[in-house]
Amino acid sequence: PPDAVLYEPGQYVQTVYFPCGETLVSFMVSSDDGRTVETMQVGREGAVGGIVSQGRLPAFTRIMVQSGGKFLALPVAALDEAKIRSRRIDDLFARYADCMLAQIFQATACNAIHAIEQRTAKWILAAAEHNGGDEVLMTQDRLSAMLGVGRSYISRIIRRYKEDGIISVRRGRIFIHDIDRLRAKSCGCNTAIREHFDVVLKGVYPNGE
């Protein structure tokens, strides 16, 4: 279910989770003052936990379910054994680790230089792409927590988007009505990540279909 925690910081990673369908997972980092911000989303294109480890290592971030759904689960030890037996599998996960690192780099730059309105649009678009539709399961409270900003900021942005006919909000869901205008509000970070995936792991990153 949404908000279910897969791993807490410092917890040893023993299971690799593969999100299926519309399932979406967030990597959350907390600051000393208790604020949190999302550093990465993982959906059906990827996996969570034990990607590069050989044996048990502790998680660094809180990893939580953003949109509830199904997972495939595999013990880290079994994945490590598969990597040893198959060079192709080992290469696949090495390439995915590269893509994860690219997302972290891009998120760092985005959080530092892009306006909240751009980041809000980017986040909604990314979640919709992962879901393969025009609907995102998300409350404004959770969205503000994901972006690491006050709810009042998000409320003003969402209100403007609604007034412009770009989105509507009902019962904890965001519905996209004009994706082109929403893209115009967004920064180019989603595109940069998708293009990197297309080079390193072509055909893996969701395209919204």
Backbone as CSV, one residue per row, in Angstrom:
resi,resn,N_x,N_y,N_z,CA_x,CA_y,CA_z,C_x,C_y,C_z
1,PRO,0.832,-1.214,0.000,0.000,0.000,0.000,0.863,1.260,0.000
2,PRO,0.322,2.420,-0.406,1.084,3.662,-0.352,1.624,3.929,1.047
3,ASP,2.832,4.463,1.098,3.541,4.811,2.335,4.145,3.605,3.049
4,ALA,3.946,2.403,2.532,4.612,1.241,3.128,6.123,1.383,2.935
5,VAL,6.887,1.090,3.976,8.343,1.256,3.931,8.999,-0.083,3.611
6,LEU,9.808,-0.090,2.551,10.557,-1.293,2.188,11.854,-1.382,2.982
7,TYR,12.537,-0.228,3.119,13.783,-0.195,3.888,13.920,1.141,4.595
8,GLU,14.455,1.095,5.802,14.829,2.289,6.553,16.344,2.465,6.449
9,PRO,16.849,3.699,6.624,18.299,3.906,6.607,18.997,3.022,7.637
10,GLY,20.047,2.359,7.215,20.801,1.490,8.108,20.312,0.061,8.158
11,GLN,19.117,-0.177,7.623,18.584,-1.540,7.626,19.277,-2.367,6.552
12,TYR,19.689,-3.568,6.909,20.405,-4.400,5.949,19.461,-4.882,4.844
13,VAL,19.939,-4.756,3.622,19.145,-5.115,2.449,19.317,-6.603,2.163
14,GLN,18.246,-7.332,2.273,18.292,-8.770,2.032,17.426,-9.206,0.858
15,THR,16.558,-8.298,0.396,15.627,-8.643,-0.679,15.658,-7.576,-1.761
16,VAL,15.657,-8.001,-3.008,15.531,-7.100,-4.152,14.064,-7.089,-4.567
17,TYR,13.493,-5.883,-4.709,12.097,-5.743,-5.103,12.014,-5.195,-6.526
18,PHE,11.194,-5.842,-7.350,10.964,-5.396,-8.717,9.525,-4.894,-8.818
19,PRO,9.317,-3.567,-8.901,7.953,-3.047,-9.017,7.299,-3.525,-10.313
20,CYS,6.018,-3.847,-10.235,5.272,-4.318,-11.395,4.123,-3.361,-11.706
21,GLY,3.794,-3.243,-12.982,2.651,-2.439,-13.383,2.779,-0.985,-12.974
22,GLU,1.782,-0.498,-12.226,1.741,0.904,-11.826,2.457,1.178,-10.510
23,THR,3.075,0.178,-9.920,3.765,0.363,-8.643,4.917,1.350,-8.796
24,LEU,5.018,2.264,-7.861,6.054,3.292,-7.889,6.656,3.432,-6.496
25,VAL,7.983,3.503,-6.445,8.721,3.557,-5.187,9.545,4.835,-5.142
26,SER,9.644,5.446,-3.966,10.430,6.665,-3.776,11.600,6.412,-2.834
27,PHE,12.742,6.999,-3.173,13.910,7.022,-2.293,13.904,8.375,-1.589
28,MET,13.754,8.373,-0.266,13.611,9.602,0.497,14.819,9.822,1.402
29,VAL,15.345,11.054,1.391,16.466,11.428,2.249,15.985,12.472,3.248
30,SER,16.321,12.289,4.516,15.916,13.217,5.579,17.081,14.097,5.992
31,SER,16.760,15.349,6.356,17.770,16.280,6.843,17.775,16.285,8.368
32,ASP,18.720,17.011,8.955,18.820,17.070,10.413,17.581,17.680,11.062
33,ASP,16.897,18.572,10.334,15.719,19.224,10.910,14.429,18.439,10.672
34,GLY,14.568,17.234,10.127,13.403,16.381,9.956,12.716,16.470,8.613
35,ARG,13.126,17.401,7.768,12.521,17.506,6.450,13.007,16.374,5.554
36,THR,12.167,15.979,4.615,12.530,14.920,3.685,12.371,15.409,2.253
37,VAL,13.100,14.779,1.346,12.969,15.098,-0.071,13.212,13.822,-0.863
38,GLU,12.474,13.689,-1.934,12.646,12.524,-2.796,13.857,12.726,-3.699
39,THR,14.701,11.715,-3.790,15.871,11.782,-4.667,15.699,10.956,-5.929
40,MET,14.760,10.019,-5.914,14.596,9.167,-7.087,13.284,8.404,-7.020
41,GLN,12.696,8.168,-8.193,11.537,7.298,-8.333,11.959,6.036,-9.079
42,VAL,11.405,4.925,-8.680,11.643,3.671,-9.397,10.300,3.004,-9.653
43,GLY,10.064,2.671,-10.903,8.850,1.967,-11.277,9.178,0.656,-11.953
44,ARG,8.363,0.297,-12.924,8.516,-1.008,-13.564,9.785,-1.127,-14.405
45,GLU,10.493,-0.013,-14.600,11.749,-0.073,-15.353,12.918,-0.586,-14.531
46,GLY,12.744,-0.687,-13.195,13.920,-0.950,-12.373,13.705,-1.913,-11.230
47,ALA,14.577,-1.784,-10.251,14.566,-2.653,-9.076,15.039,-1.851,-7.877
48,VAL,14.756,-2.367,-6.696,15.080,-1.680,-5.447,15.819,-2.636,-4.527
49,GLY,17.028,-2.246,-4.114,17.780,-3.026,-3.141,18.735,-4.020,-3.768
50,GLY,19.988,-4.007,-3.314,20.938,-5.030,-3.721,21.363,-4.987,-5.168
51,ILE,21.301,-3.814,-5.793,21.601,-3.726,-7.220,23.075,-4.003,-7.500
52,VAL,23.950,-3.432,-6.693,25.388,-3.588,-6.939,26.093,-4.334,-5.818
53,SER,25.383,-4.715,-4.772,26.040,-5.320,-3.608,26.402,-6.771,-3.861
54,GLN,27.458,-7.201,-3.215,27.812,-8.609,-3.150,27.659,-9.019,-1.685
55,GLY,26.477,-9.463,-1.330,26.192,-9.730,0.070,25.390,-8.600,0.681
56,ARG,25.148,-8.655,1.963,24.277,-7.692,2.635,25.003,-6.375,2.896
57,LEU,24.333,-5.282,2.541,24.810,-3.936,2.838,23.626,-3.127,3.362
58,PRO,23.878,-2.091,4.180,22.762,-1.309,4.726,22.205,-0.322,3.707
59,ALA,20.906,-0.062,3.805,20.272,0.961,2.980,20.705,2.338,3.475
60,PHE,20.825,3.290,2.562,21.202,4.652,2.943,19.973,5.539,3.112
61,THR,18.953,5.316,2.300,17.753,6.148,2.331,16.553,5.350,2.829
62,ARG,15.486,6.085,3.139,14.198,5.417,3.351,13.617,5.121,1.972
63,ILE,13.226,3.886,1.767,12.645,3.475,0.495,11.200,3.084,0.762
64,MET,10.276,3.830,0.163,8.869,3.637,0.497,8.011,3.559,-0.758
65,VAL,6.876,2.909,-0.612,5.937,2.766,-1.714,5.186,4.078,-1.894
66,GLN,5.201,4.579,-3.115,4.488,5.805,-3.430,3.103,5.483,-3.971
67,SER,3.045,4.577,-4.922,1.776,4.089,-5.459,1.742,2.587,-5.262
68,GLY,0.741,2.124,-4.526,0.684,0.715,-4.175,0.459,-0.187,-5.373
69,GLY,0.958,-1.381,-5.294,0.808,-2.347,-6.370,1.531,-3.626,-6.026
70,LYS,1.966,-4.323,-7.054,2.614,-5.608,-6.860,4.125,-5.510,-7.074
71,PHE,4.835,-6.406,-6.405,6.278,-6.538,-6.565,6.629,-7.997,-6.842
72,LEU,7.724,-8.191,-7.552,8.415,-9.468,-7.541,9.564,-9.328,-6.560
73,ALA,9.767,-10.308,-5.716,10.817,-10.236,-4.697,11.817,-11.366,-4.907
74,LEU,13.098,-11.031,-4.708,14.173,-11.999,-4.901,15.225,-11.777,-3.825
75,PRO,15.677,-12.820,-3.137,16.754,-12.636,-2.161,18.009,-12.080,-2.827
76,VAL,18.688,-11.168,-2.149,19.916,-10.594,-2.692,20.919,-11.693,-3.023
77,ALA,20.996,-12.708,-2.185,21.939,-13.803,-2.423,21.653,-14.505,-3.744
78,ALA,20.374,-14.648,-4.079,20.011,-15.292,-5.341,20.403,-14.425,-6.531
79,LEU,20.230,-13.103,-6.392,20.642,-12.204,-7.465,22.154,-12.225,-7.632
80,ASP,22.886,-12.211,-6.524,24.346,-12.274,-6.597,24.801,-13.547,-7.308
81,GLU,24.152,-14.650,-7.017,24.497,-15.921,-7.660,24.210,-15.861,-9.158
82,ALA,23.077,-15.234,-9.512,22.729,-15.107,-10.930,23.748,-14.248,-11.672
83,LYS,24.237,-13.191,-11.022,25.257,-12.340,-11.646,26.542,-13.117,-11.899
84,ILE,26.913,-13.970,-10.958,28.130,-14.776,-11.108,27.980,-15.759,-12.265
85,ARG,26.804,-16.338,-12.397,26.573,-17.357,-13.417,26.345,-16.765,-14.804
86,SER,25.837,-15.539,-14.850,25.482,-14.942,-16.138,26.129,-13.574,-16.303
87,ARG,27.029,-13.477,-17.261,27.654,-12.184,-17.533,26.619,-11.187,-18.051
88,ARG,25.633,-11.679,-18.775,24.589,-10.807,-19.311,23.784,-10.155,-18.185
89,ILE,23.406,-10.945,-17.183,22.665,-10.394,-16.043,23.532,-9.401,-15.280
90,ASP,24.789,-9.737,-15.078,25.705,-8.837,-14.379,25.824,-7.511,-15.123
91,ASP,25.947,-7.578,-16.453,26.043,-6.362,-17.261,24.752,-5.556,-17.195
92,LEU,23.620,-6.242,-17.210,22.326,-5.558,-17.152,22.190,-4.738,-15.875
93,PHE,22.555,-5.335,-14.738,22.426,-4.617,-13.473,23.490,-3.533,-13.326
94,ALA,24.662,-3.730,-13.928,25.671,-2.670,-13.928,25.167,-1.466,-14.716
95,ARG,24.515,-1.727,-15.831,23.951,-0.638,-16.632,22.812,0.060,-15.881
96,TYR,22.002,-0.728,-15.181,20.921,-0.111,-14.417,21.476,0.734,-13.275
97,ALA,22.548,0.265,-12.642,23.184,1.058,-11.583,23.669,2.393,-12.138
98,ASP,24.181,2.381,-13.370,24.605,3.624,-14.013,23.414,4.564,-14.197
99,CYS,22.280,4.017,-14.593,21.080,4.833,-14.784,20.566,5.401,-13.461
100,MET,20.656,4.611,-12.398,20.262,5.108,-11.080,21.149,6.274,-10.655
101,LEU,22.439,6.144,-10.899,23.365,7.216,-10.541,23.054,8.477,-11.340
102,ALA,22.705,8.304,-12.610,22.337,9.454,-13.436,21.115,10.166,-12.866
103,GLN,20.138,9.401,-12.372,18.944,10.008,-11.780,19.288,10.812,-10.531
104,ILE,20.220,10.298,-9.733,20.632,11.015,-8.527,21.336,12.314,-8.897
105,PHE,22.234,12.252,-9.883,22.916,13.466,-10.347,21.895,14.497,-10.827
106,GLN,20.937,14.031,-11.640,19.954,14.948,-12.209,19.062,15.542,-11.120
107,ALA,18.677,14.720,-10.137,17.833,15.211,-9.045,18.564,16.250,-8.210
108,THR,19.866,16.045,-7.997,20.659,17.011,-7.234,20.657,18.363,-7.925
109,ALA,20.886,18.346,-9.241,20.884,19.595,-10.003,19.497,20.221,-10.025
110,CYS,18.470,19.396,-10.205,17.098,19.901,-10.284,16.684,20.579,-8.981
111,ASN,16.958,19.932,-7.860,16.581,20.501,-6.566,17.312,21.804,-6.277
112,ALA,18.506,21.960,-6.860,19.317,23.146,-6.583,18.957,24.336,-7.463
113,ILE,18.575,24.092,-8.718,18.474,25.213,-9.657,17.081,25.436,-10.247
114,HIS,16.198,24.482,-10.161,14.895,24.656,-10.793,13.841,25.121,-9.796
115,ALA,12.925,25.937,-10.304,11.860,26.491,-9.472,10.906,25.388,-9.018
116,ILE,10.204,25.663,-7.922,9.273,24.674,-7.382,8.200,24.324,-8.409
117,GLU,7.729,25.320,-9.162,6.698,25.045,-10.165,7.212,24.064,-11.217
118,GLN,8.454,24.244,-11.665,9.035,23.317,-12.636,9.163,21.916,-12.052
119,ARG,9.616,21.839,-10.816,9.801,20.534,-10.176,8.466,19.832,-9.943
120,THR,7.432,20.617,-9.620,6.109,20.030,-9.423,5.599,19.408,-10.714
121,ALA,5.707,20.157,-11.803,5.272,19.633,-13.101,6.095,18.413,-13.498
122,LYS,7.401,18.480,-13.251,8.276,17.348,-13.575,7.853,16.109,-12.815
123,TRP,7.561,16.277,-11.532,7.202,15.130,-10.704,5.897,14.499,-11.185
124,ILE,4.898,15.312,-11.471,3.614,14.778,-11.938,3.798,14.030,-13.254
125,LEU,4.581,14.606,-14.158,4.832,13.958,-15.446,5.552,12.631,-15.277
126,ALA,6.567,12.612,-14.413,7.332,11.380,-14.204,6.447,10.276,-13.638
127,ALA,5.611,10.629,-12.663,4.717,9.635,-12.069,3.720,9.119,-13.095
128,ALA,3.212,10.015,-13.949,2.259,9.600,-14.980,2.923,8.687,-16.004
129,GLU,4.169,8.987,-16.356,4.891,8.136,-17.301,5.077,6.735,-16.730
130,HIS,5.427,6.664,-15.466,5.598,5.360,-14.837,4.276,4.588,-14.793
131,ASN,3.179,5.309,-14.566,1.873,4.659,-14.480,1.312,4.283,-15.842
132,GLY,1.833,4.935,-16.886,1.336,4.660,-18.223,-0.037,5.248,-18.492
133,GLY,-0.369,6.349,-17.816,-1.679,6.955,-18.010,-1.653,8.435,-17.710
134,ASP,-2.841,9.003,-17.485,-2.960,10.436,-17.212,-3.460,10.691,-15.798
135,GLU,-3.245,9.726,-14.921,-3.744,9.818,-13.552,-2.636,9.452,-12.577
136,VAL,-2.500,10.252,-11.512,-1.460,10.022,-10.507,-2.114,9.967,-9.133
137,LEU,-1.850,8.897,-8.402,-2.371,8.762,-7.041,-1.471,9.544,-6.092
138,MET,-1.936,10.715,-5.641,-1.087,11.566,-4.813,-1.894,12.687,-4.180
139,THR,-1.739,12.871,-2.873,-2.323,14.017,-2.190,-1.326,15.169,-2.207
140,GLN,-1.816,16.382,-1.968,-0.922,17.536,-1.944,0.040,17.469,-0.766
141,ASP,-0.401,16.901,0.343,0.498,16.740,1.490,1.687,15.854,1.131
142,ARG,1.403,14.746,0.484,2.485,13.835,0.116,3.371,14.442,-0.965
143,LEU,2.769,15.169,-1.893,3.556,15.801,-2.950,4.518,16.829,-2.372
144,SER,4.052,17.617,-1.402,4.935,18.605,-0.776,6.071,17.915,-0.041
145,ALA,5.785,16.765,0.587,6.837,16.012,1.275,7.842,15.455,0.280
146,MET,7.374,14.961,-0.844,8.267,14.425,-1.868,9.225,15.494,-2.388
147,LEU,8.704,16.705,-2.539,9.507,17.793,-3.093,10.281,18.553,-2.027
148,GLY,9.990,18.288,-0.753,10.719,18.944,0.322,10.375,20.408,0.496
149,VAL,9.127,20.777,0.190,8.694,22.174,0.318,7.399,22.220,1.127
150,GLY,7.022,23.423,1.560,5.805,23.588,2.336,4.555,23.322,1.512
151,ARG,3.517,22.853,2.182,2.280,22.536,1.477,1.665,23.762,0.825
152,SER,1.854,24.944,1.430,1.256,26.156,0.868,1.795,26.450,-0.527
153,TYR,3.090,26.182,-0.741,3.669,26.373,-2.074,2.988,25.455,-3.084
154,ILE,2.876,24.189,-2.723,2.277,23.220,-3.630,0.816,23.556,-3.893
155,SER,0.099,23.988,-2.865,-1.318,24.327,-3.024,-1.500,25.444,-4.037
156,ARG,-0.635,26.466,-3.980,-0.740,27.578,-4.931,-0.455,27.109,-6.356
157,ILE,0.551,26.264,-6.511,0.903,25.771,-7.845,-0.216,24.899,-8.404
158,ILE,-0.713,23.989,-7.586,-1.800,23.115,-8.029,-3.037,23.933,-8.387
159,ARG,-3.321,24.962,-7.602,-4.478,25.812,-7.891,-4.317,26.498,-9.251
160,ARG,-3.117,26.999,-9.548,-2.884,27.641,-10.847,-3.054,26.638,-11.984
161,TYR,-2.520,25.446,-11.807,-2.660,24.421,-12.842,-4.135,24.078,-13.077
162,LYS,-4.906,24.028,-11.995,-6.334,23.730,-12.121,-7.057,24.864,-12.839
163,GLU,-6.741,26.103,-12.464,-7.387,27.262,-13.093,-7.071,27.341,-14.580
164,ASP,-5.878,26.877,-14.955,-5.465,26.893,-16.362,-5.979,25.681,-17.139
165,GLY,-6.674,24.787,-16.458,-7.222,23.617,-17.129,-6.204,22.538,-17.440
166,ILE,-5.050,22.596,-16.780,-3.990,21.619,-17.042,-4.251,20.321,-16.303
167,ILE,-4.728,20.431,-15.073,-5.007,19.251,-14.254,-6.307,19.457,-13.487
168,SER,-6.779,18.391,-12.884,-7.825,18.472,-11.870,-7.425,17.531,-10.745
169,VAL,-7.999,17.746,-9.575,-7.662,16.936,-8.403,-8.952,16.435,-7.767
170,ARG,-9.024,15.126,-7.557,-10.202,14.538,-6.920,-9.778,13.347,-6.072
171,ARG,-10.178,13.382,-4.808,-10.004,12.245,-3.907,-8.574,11.691,-3.910
172,GLY,-7.622,12.590,-3.745,-6.239,12.163,-3.642,-5.607,11.740,-4.946
173,ARG,-6.221,12.101,-6.058,-5.673,11.777,-7.372,-5.533,13.037,-8.209
174,ILE,-4.464,13.088,-8.988,-4.229,14.187,-9.915,-4.499,13.672,-11.322
175,PHE,-5.387,14.356,-12.044,-5.731,13.972,-13.410,-5.147,15.001,-14.379
176,ILE,-4.401,14.539,-15.358,-3.774,15.424,-16.341,-4.719,15.595,-17.522
177,HIS,-5.052,16.856,-17.852,-5.946,17.151,-18.968,-5.210,17.755,-20.159
178,ASP,-4.079,18.390,-19.923,-3.309,19.005,-21.013,-1.833,18.718,-20.771
179,ILE,-1.381,17.578,-21.277,-0.015,17.149,-20.976,1.021,18.035,-21.649
180,ASP,0.693,18.613,-22.810,1.648,19.489,-23.491,1.917,20.753,-22.676
181,ARG,0.878,21.327,-22.111,1.063,22.527,-21.290,1.770,22.188,-19.987
182,LEU,1.508,20.990,-19.457,2.213,20.574,-18.245,3.700,20.394,-18.540
183,ARG,4.021,19.825,-19.700,5.424,19.685,-20.089,6.091,21.042,-20.251
184,ALA,5.327,22.012,-20.749,5.878,23.357,-20.914,6.197,23.992,-19.565
185,LYS,5.474,23.597,-18.522,5.733,24.108,-17.174,6.930,23.416,-16.524
186,SER,7.272,22.239,-17.015,8.299,21.413,-16.380,9.698,21.794,-16.845
187,CYS,10.690,21.375,-16.057,12.080,21.453,-16.497,12.354,20.277,-17.437
188,GLY,13.580,20.186,-17.942,13.918,19.126,-18.886,14.535,17.898,-18.257
189,CYS,14.418,17.757,-16.945,15.110,16.658,-16.253,14.563,15.286,-16.627
190,ASN,13.240,15.164,-16.772,12.681,13.875,-17.185,13.219,13.450,-18.538
191,THR,13.290,14.404,-19.456,13.791,14.100,-20.795,15.244,13.659,-20.749
192,ALA,16.043,14.330,-19.925,17.459,13.972,-19.811,17.626,12.544,-19.308
193,ILE,16.838,12.162,-18.314,16.919,10.802,-17.769,16.447,9.784,-18.796
194,ARG,15.358,10.077,-19.484,14.844,9.147,-20.488,15.869,8.936,-21.601
195,GLU,16.515,10.008,-22.020,17.520,9.895,-23.077,18.713,9.067,-22.627
196,HIS,19.102,9.207,-21.352,20.221,8.403,-20.847,19.829,6.929,-20.789
197,PHE,18.624,6.651,-20.322,18.144,5.265,-20.324,18.157,4.688,-21.736
198,ASP,17.737,5.483,-22.720,17.666,4.995,-24.096,19.038,4.633,-24.649
199,VAL,20.081,5.274,-24.142,21.440,4.949,-24.570,21.967,3.724,-23.827
200,VAL,21.749,3.685,-22.518,22.351,2.641,-21.675,21.477,1.388,-21.594
201,LEU,20.155,1.583,-21.493,19.207,0.458,-21.399,18.010,0.760,-22.295
202,LYS,18.224,0.718,-23.568,17.201,1.133,-24.528,15.917,0.327,-24.373
203,GLY,14.791,1.040,-24.392,13.491,0.403,-24.335,12.995,0.060,-22.948
204,VAL,13.751,0.440,-21.914,13.387,0.072,-20.544,12.568,1.154,-19.857
205,TYR,12.944,2.424,-20.039,12.283,3.500,-19.300,10.868,3.711,-19.817
206,PRO,9.873,3.829,-18.922,8.479,4.014,-19.347,8.315,5.290,-20.163
207,ASN,7.487,5.214,-21.193,7.242,6.387,-22.032,5.824,6.910,-21.911
208,GLY,5.102,6.428,-20.894,3.740,6.908,-20.677,2.683,6.120,-21.409
209,GLU,3.088,5.078,-22.134,2.119,4.280,-22.885,1.798,2.996,-22.137
